């Protein structure tokens, strides 16, 4: 009997074997885990993360695994320990706060912030080797990215794909770690899909719900797989069914993208890393403006006007000319461009109350105009393009165009730069010795016999 789409995906998940993974896939996976760890540590002491930690402490939980970072101390021995599911919620939410986590363009989602916390928590709980963790992360990325691509871009109009498609990725990763067969994996995907959620309305208020999307997607996906292990059944055709994920949550979709080149084209290789601490849809313009003002030695007071042309989705998310909070500023194309023009960078330390109300930055913001550029719109989502025209008071005109922000796999940053990024994100939260130990351990993760060694004292 012919397999359904969901069953075919489950069969592939079961068959993936670390020994058959290409070296470049393994190396990219390890760097992705390191990048995620930096993000979760940096986010762990922010107000949204603290609230989640307080919730967990109030609810209780068997001390199975580690909640990374937080307010309890600066070393693992003092960190909160709780149940697997609560830890996934906390670590997933924390890793999505500072807006420096990874992103996949075609699927428009942040796979690492959902898949990795779920996989890390279960691998720690079961005491599994590093190779099993790598295997699970590869599987999780592939599953959520492929499902995200199948419903992009229409799904993204209302749904935050990290919260929706990401749930499937977490279920796949945990199901792989649990050693589930095809039947239980289908159940896991079915129960993941029925919990997939995350609405973009939070963007209107700069609300904290975005962090909840990541944490809850990982938690729900992990729960779906853990229940499937016990025989808890899920919809057999959750993706393609008449009342399944595709038909319910996308005006247009392409199911063939789920299994196209499955097993030969590993989606983690297409993943992109963030350099600027803001919404990824702002990075193309940030790159261009930094280049223009740096190369031509342009000071803020010399700027007469800046025109930014990009694709419609970018404007739907980031056309916010007057952000009122630091978090909202990360989703304001006008603020991010002005910050880049004034500071010549857009690091996480530049997004603060001082910058938010800086009269120089606000002055440049008033000179920025944004619009849809037909050429950029035509190539989206395969290319997240932007065009910038900068005019000075002296009459000079400077232009730039990019299809690939820095950190895209077509415009990559080197492993050394990502290690430096990790050090910057983690330095305030652990000792230098601990930090360097993690760099060494994670970049040699395939040699680790038990993932628990990562958090050992």
C-alpha positions as CSV (number, residue, x, y, z in Angstrom):
1,X,0.0,0.0,0.0
2,X,1.3,3.5,-0.9
3,X,2.6,5.5,2.0
4,X,0.9,8.8,2.9
5,X,3.0,11.9,2.9
6,X,3.2,11.9,6.7
7,X,4.1,8.2,6.7
8,X,6.8,8.8,4.1
9,X,8.3,11.6,6.3
10,X,8.2,9.3,9.4
11,X,9.9,6.5,7.5
12,X,12.8,8.8,6.6
13,X,13.1,10.0,10.2
14,X,13.5,6.4,11.4
15,X,16.1,5.6,8.8
16,X,18.5,8.6,9.3
17,X,21.8,7.3,10.6
18,X,24.7,9.5,11.9
19,X,27.2,7.3,10.1
20,X,25.7,8.3,6.8
21,X,25.6,12.1,7.4
22,X,28.0,14.1,5.3
23,X,30.8,15.8,7.2
24,X,29.6,19.3,6.2
25,X,26.2,18.5,7.7
26,X,27.8,17.3,11.0
27,X,30.0,20.4,11.2
28,X,27.1,22.8,10.5
29,X,25.0,21.1,13.1
30,X,27.6,21.5,15.8
31,X,28.0,25.2,15.0
32,X,24.2,25.6,15.1
33,X,24.1,24.1,18.6
34,X,26.9,26.4,19.8
35,X,25.1,29.4,18.3
36,X,21.9,28.4,20.0
37,X,23.6,28.0,23.3
38,X,24.9,31.6,23.1
39,X,21.4,32.8,22.4
40,X,19.8,30.9,25.3
41,X,22.4,32.2,27.8
42,X,22.0,35.8,26.5
43,X,18.3,35.6,26.7
44,X,18.1,33.8,30.0
45,X,18.2,36.9,32.3
46,X,15.8,39.0,30.3
47,X,12.4,39.8,31.7
48,X,10.4,37.4,29.5
49,X,12.8,34.5,30.4
50,X,12.7,35.4,34.1
51,X,8.9,35.2,34.1
52,X,9.0,31.8,32.5
53,X,11.6,30.6,35.1
54,X,9.4,32.0,37.9
55,X,6.4,30.1,36.5
56,X,8.4,26.9,36.4
57,X,9.6,27.3,40.0
58,X,6.0,28.0,41.1
59,X,4.6,24.9,39.3
60,X,7.3,22.5,40.4
61,X,8.8,19.8,38.4
62,X,11.0,16.7,38.8
63,X,14.6,17.8,38.5
64,X,15.4,15.8,35.4
65,X,17.3,18.3,33.2
66,X,18.9,21.7,33.2
67,X,17.3,25.2,32.6
68,X,20.3,27.0,31.1
69,X,21.4,30.3,32.6
70,X,18.9,32.5,34.5
71,X,18.9,34.4,37.7
72,X,20.0,31.6,40.1
73,X,23.7,31.8,39.3
74,X,26.4,32.0,36.7
75,X,27.4,28.3,36.6
76,X,25.5,25.1,35.8
77,X,25.7,23.8,39.4
78,X,23.5,26.7,40.5
79,X,21.0,26.6,37.6
80,X,17.4,25.5,38.0
81,X,16.7,21.8,37.2
82,X,13.2,20.8,36.3
83,X,11.2,18.3,34.1
84,X,12.0,17.8,30.5
85,X,9.0,19.7,29.2
86,X,9.4,22.7,31.5
87,X,13.0,22.9,30.6
88,X,12.2,22.9,26.8
89,X,9.8,25.7,27.4
90,X,12.3,27.8,29.3
91,X,15.3,27.2,27.1
92,X,13.3,27.6,23.9
93,X,11.8,30.9,25.1
94,X,15.1,32.3,26.3
95,X,16.9,31.5,23.0
96,X,14.4,33.6,21.0
97,X,14.6,36.8,23.0
98,X,17.7,38.7,21.8
99,X,16.9,38.2,18.1
100,X,20.2,36.7,17.2
101,X,19.0,33.1,16.7
102,X,19.2,31.3,13.3
103,X,16.7,31.5,10.5
104,X,15.8,29.6,7.3
105,X,14.7,31.9,4.4
106,X,12.6,29.6,2.4
107,X,10.6,28.4,5.4
108,X,10.7,31.7,7.2
109,X,11.3,30.1,10.6
110,X,13.9,29.9,13.4
111,X,14.5,26.1,13.6
112,X,17.3,26.1,16.2
113,X,15.2,27.9,18.9
114,X,12.6,25.1,18.7
115,X,14.4,21.9,17.7
116,X,17.6,22.2,19.7
117,X,16.2,22.8,23.2
118,X,13.9,19.9,22.8
119,X,16.7,17.6,21.5
120,X,19.1,18.8,24.2
121,X,16.7,18.3,27.1
122,X,15.8,14.7,26.0
123,X,19.4,13.8,25.2
124,X,20.4,15.0,28.7
125,X,17.6,13.2,30.4
126,X,18.4,9.9,28.6
127,X,22.2,10.3,28.9
128,X,22.7,9.9,25.2
129,X,25.9,10.4,23.3
130,X,26.7,13.5,21.2
131,X,26.3,11.6,17.9
132,X,22.6,10.9,18.8
133,X,22.1,14.6,19.5
134,X,23.6,15.6,16.2
135,X,21.4,13.1,14.4
136,X,18.3,14.4,16.1
137,X,19.0,18.0,15.3
138,X,19.6,17.2,11.7
139,X,16.2,15.4,11.5
140,X,14.4,18.1,13.4
141,X,15.7,20.9,11.1
142,X,14.8,19.0,8.0
143,X,11.3,18.3,9.1
144,X,10.3,21.7,10.2
145,X,12.0,23.5,7.4
146,X,10.4,21.3,4.7
147,X,7.0,21.8,6.2
148,X,7.6,25.5,6.5
149,X,8.6,25.7,2.9
150,X,5.5,23.8,1.8
151,X,3.2,26.5,3.3
152,X,5.4,29.6,2.6
153,X,4.6,32.4,2.0
154,X,0.8,32.4,2.5
155,X,0.9,30.7,5.9
156,X,3.2,33.5,7.2
157,X,0.6,36.2,6.7
158,X,-1.0,35.2,10.0
159,X,1.1,32.5,11.5
160,X,4.6,32.6,13.0
161,X,6.1,29.6,11.3
162,X,8.5,29.0,14.2
163,X,5.6,28.2,16.4
164,X,3.7,26.2,13.9
165,X,6.1,24.2,11.6
166,X,8.7,24.3,14.4
167,X,6.4,22.0,16.5
168,X,6.8,19.2,13.9
169,X,10.6,19.6,14.0
170,X,10.7,19.2,17.8
171,X,8.5,16.1,17.6
172,X,10.8,14.6,14.9
173,X,14.0,15.3,16.9
174,X,12.6,13.8,20.1
175,X,11.0,10.9,18.3
176,X,14.4,10.1,16.8
177,X,16.1,10.2,20.2
178,X,13.5,7.9,21.6
179,X,14.0,5.4,18.8
180,X,10.4,5.5,17.7
181,X,9.3,3.4,14.7
182,X,7.3,4.6,11.7
183,X,3.9,4.2,13.4
184,X,4.7,6.0,16.6
185,X,6.5,8.7,14.6
186,X,3.4,9.3,12.6
187,X,1.5,9.6,15.9
188,X,4.1,12.1,17.2
189,X,3.7,14.2,14.0
190,X,0.0,14.0,14.3
191,X,-0.1,15.2,17.9
192,X,2.5,17.9,17.1
193,X,0.4,19.2,14.2
194,X,-2.8,19.5,16.2
195,X,-0.9,21.7,18.7
196,X,0.9,23.9,16.1
197,X,0.2,27.6,16.9
198,X,1.5,31.1,16.9
199,X,-0.2,34.3,15.5
200,X,1.6,37.4,14.3
201,X,-0.8,39.7,16.2
202,X,1.9,40.1,18.9
203,X,3.8,42.3,16.5
204,X,1.2,45.1,16.8
205,X,2.1,45.5,20.5
206,X,5.7,44.3,20.6
207,X,4.4,41.6,23.0
208,X,6.3,38.8,24.5
209,X,4.2,36.1,22.8
210,X,6.9,35.6,20.2
211,X,9.2,34.0,22.9
212,X,6.3,31.8,24.0
213,X,5.9,30.6,20.4
214,X,9.4,29.2,20.4
215,X,9.3,27.7,23.9
216,X,5.8,26.2,23.5
217,X,6.5,24.7,20.0
218,X,9.5,22.8,21.4
219,X,7.6,21.8,24.5
220,X,4.5,20.7,22.5
221,X,6.7,18.8,20.0
222,X,8.6,17.0,22.7
223,X,5.3,16.1,24.5
224,X,3.9,14.7,21.2
225,X,6.8,12.3,20.8
226,X,6.9,11.3,24.5
227,X,3.1,10.5,24.3
228,X,3.6,8.6,21.1
229,X,6.2,6.4,22.9
230,X,3.4,5.4,25.3
231,X,1.0,4.5,22.5
232,X,-0.9,7.8,22.4
233,X,-2.3,8.0,18.8
234,X,-2.3,11.0,16.5
235,X,-3.8,11.9,13.2
236,X,-2.3,9.7,10.5
237,X,-2.5,12.3,7.8
238,X,-1.9,15.5,9.8
239,X,-0.1,17.3,7.0
240,X,-2.2,16.3,3.9
241,X,-5.5,15.4,5.3
242,X,-8.8,17.2,4.4
243,X,-8.7,18.9,7.8
244,X,-5.0,18.7,8.2
245,X,-2.3,21.3,8.6
246,X,-1.9,22.4,4.9
247,X,-5.6,23.0,4.2
248,X,-6.3,24.6,7.5
249,X,-3.4,26.9,7.7
250,X,-2.3,28.0,4.2
251,X,-4.2,29.6,1.4
252,X,-1.6,28.1,-1.0
253,X,0.7,25.2,-0.3
254,X,3.0,22.7,-2.1
255,X,3.1,19.2,-0.4
256,X,5.8,18.0,-2.8
257,X,8.3,20.3,-1.0
258,X,8.1,18.1,2.1
259,X,9.8,15.1,0.5
260,X,11.6,16.7,-2.5
261,X,15.3,15.6,-2.3
262,X,14.6,14.1,1.1
263,X,17.8,12.4,2.3
264,X,20.1,14.0,-0.2
265,X,19.6,17.7,0.4
266,X,20.0,18.4,4.1
267,X,18.1,21.6,5.0
268,X,20.4,22.5,7.9
269,X,23.0,23.5,5.3
270,X,20.6,26.2,4.0
271,X,20.2,27.7,7.5
272,X,21.3,31.3,8.1
273,X,23.0,32.9,11.1
274,X,22.2,36.3,12.4
275,X,24.8,39.0,12.9
276,X,22.5,41.9,13.8
277,X,20.3,41.8,16.8
278,X,17.0,42.5,15.1
279,X,14.3,40.9,12.9
280,X,16.0,39.1,10.0
281,X,13.9,41.1,7.5
282,X,15.8,44.2,8.5
283,X,19.3,42.8,8.0
284,X,19.6,43.3,4.3
285,X,19.0,47.1,4.6
286,X,21.2,47.3,7.7
287,X,24.1,45.7,5.8
288,X,23.7,48.1,2.9
289,X,23.5,51.2,5.1
290,X,26.5,50.3,7.2
291,X,28.5,49.8,4.0
292,X,27.4,53.1,2.5
293,X,28.0,55.3,5.5
294,X,31.3,53.5,6.3
295,X,32.8,53.5,2.8
296,X,31.8,57.1,2.1
297,X,32.4,58.5,5.6
298,X,28.9,59.9,5.9
299,X,27.9,61.4,9.2
300,X,24.3,61.4,10.4
301,X,23.9,65.2,10.0
302,X,24.9,64.9,6.3
303,X,22.0,62.6,5.5
304,X,19.1,64.2,3.6
305,X,17.1,61.0,2.8
306,X,17.3,57.3,2.8
307,X,15.0,55.2,0.6
308,X,14.6,51.5,1.3
309,X,13.0,49.1,-1.2
310,X,12.3,45.5,-0.2
311,X,9.7,42.8,-0.4
312,X,6.1,43.1,0.9
313,X,6.5,40.6,3.8
314,X,9.4,42.6,5.2
315,X,7.2,45.7,5.3
316,X,4.2,43.8,6.8
317,X,6.4,42.8,9.7
318,X,8.8,45.8,10.1
319,X,7.2,49.0,8.7
320,X,7.0,50.6,12.1
321,X,8.1,54.3,11.9
322,X,7.6,55.1,15.6
323,X,8.5,52.1,17.9
324,X,7.8,52.7,21.6
325,X,9.8,49.9,23.1
326,X,13.2,48.4,22.6
327,X,11.7,45.1,21.5
328,X,9.4,46.9,19.0
329,X,12.5,48.7,17.7
330,X,14.0,45.3,16.6
331,X,11.0,45.0,14.3
332,X,11.2,48.6,13.0
333,X,12.9,48.8,9.6
334,X,13.1,52.6,10.1
335,X,14.8,52.3,13.5
336,X,17.2,49.6,12.4
337,X,18.3,51.6,9.3
338,X,18.7,54.8,11.4
339,X,20.7,52.9,14.0
340,X,23.0,51.5,11.3
341,X,23.5,54.9,9.8
342,X,24.4,56.5,13.2
343,X,26.2,53.7,15.0
344,X,27.5,51.8,11.9
345,X,26.4,48.6,13.6
346,X,23.3,47.0,15.1
347,X,24.5,44.8,17.9
348,X,22.4,43.5,20.8
349,X,24.0,46.2,23.0
350,X,22.9,48.9,20.7
351,X,19.2,48.1,21.2
352,X,18.5,49.9,24.5
353,X,16.4,52.7,25.9
354,X,19.1,55.3,25.2
355,X,19.3,54.4,21.5
356,X,15.5,54.1,21.3
357,X,15.0,57.8,22.2
358,X,18.3,59.1,20.9
359,X,17.4,62.4,19.1
360,X,20.0,61.8,16.4
361,X,18.7,58.4,15.6
362,X,15.1,59.7,15.7
363,X,16.1,62.5,13.4
364,X,17.5,60.1,10.8
365,X,14.3,57.9,11.2
366,X,12.3,60.9,10.0
367,X,14.2,60.9,6.8
368,X,13.6,57.3,5.9
369,X,11.0,56.1,3.4
370,X,10.3,52.4,2.8
371,X,8.4,50.8,0.0
372,X,8.0,47.5,-1.9
373,X,10.6,47.1,-4.6
374,X,9.2,45.0,-7.5
375,X,12.6,43.3,-8.2
376,X,13.0,42.4,-4.5
377,X,9.4,41.2,-4.3
378,X,9.8,39.0,-7.4
379,X,12.7,37.0,-5.9
380,X,11.2,36.5,-2.4
381,X,11.4,34.2,-0.4
382,X,14.4,32.5,-2.1
383,X,16.2,35.8,-1.8
384,X,15.6,38.3,1.0
385,X,16.7,41.3,-1.0
386,X,16.8,45.1,-0.5
387,X,17.8,48.2,-2.3
388,X,18.9,51.4,-0.6
389,X,19.3,54.9,-1.9
390,X,21.1,57.4,0.4
391,X,21.1,61.1,-0.5
392,X,23.3,63.7,1.4
393,X,22.6,67.3,1.9
394,X,25.5,68.1,-0.5
395,X,23.5,66.4,-3.3
396,X,25.5,63.2,-3.4
397,X,23.6,60.0,-4.1
398,X,24.8,56.5,-3.0
399,X,23.0,53.2,-3.8
400,X,23.3,49.6,-2.8
401,X,21.5,46.3,-3.5
402,X,21.9,42.9,-1.9
403,X,20.1,39.6,-2.3
404,X,21.8,38.0,0.6
405,X,22.3,39.5,4.1
406,X,25.5,38.5,5.9
407,X,25.0,35.1,7.5
408,X,23.0,33.7,4.6
409,X,24.5,30.5,3.4
410,X,25.1,32.3,0.1
411,X,26.9,35.1,2.0
412,X,28.4,33.0,4.9
413,X,30.2,34.0,8.0
414,X,33.0,31.7,9.0
415,X,33.0,29.4,12.0
416,X,35.5,31.6,13.7
417,X,33.1,34.5,13.6
418,X,30.3,32.4,15.0
419,X,32.6,31.2,17.8
420,X,33.3,34.9,18.5
421,X,29.6,35.7,18.5
422,X,29.1,32.8,21.0
423,X,31.7,34.2,23.3
424,X,30.1,37.7,23.2
425,X,26.7,36.3,24.0
426,X,27.8,34.0,26.8
427,X,30.6,36.0,28.4
428,X,28.3,37.7,30.9
429,X,26.7,34.5,32.1
430,X,29.5,32.0,32.7
431,X,33.2,32.0,33.5
432,X,35.8,32.2,30.7
433,X,36.9,28.7,31.5
434,X,33.4,27.3,31.2
435,X,32.9,29.2,28.0
436,X,36.0,27.8,26.4
437,X,35.2,24.3,27.6
438,X,31.8,24.5,25.8
439,X,33.5,25.7,22.6
440,X,35.8,22.7,22.7
441,X,33.1,20.2,23.7
442,X,30.5,21.3,21.2
443,X,32.8,21.5,18.2
444,X,33.9,17.9,19.1
445,X,30.4,16.8,20.1
446,X,30.5,13.6,18.1
447,X,33.2,12.4,20.5
448,X,31.1,13.0,23.6
449,X,29.8,9.8,25.3
450,X,27.1,11.5,27.3
451,X,25.4,14.8,26.6
452,X,25.2,15.4,30.4
453,X,28.9,16.2,30.3
454,X,28.0,19.6,28.8
455,X,26.3,20.8,32.1
456,X,28.5,18.9,34.5
457,X,30.4,20.9,37.2
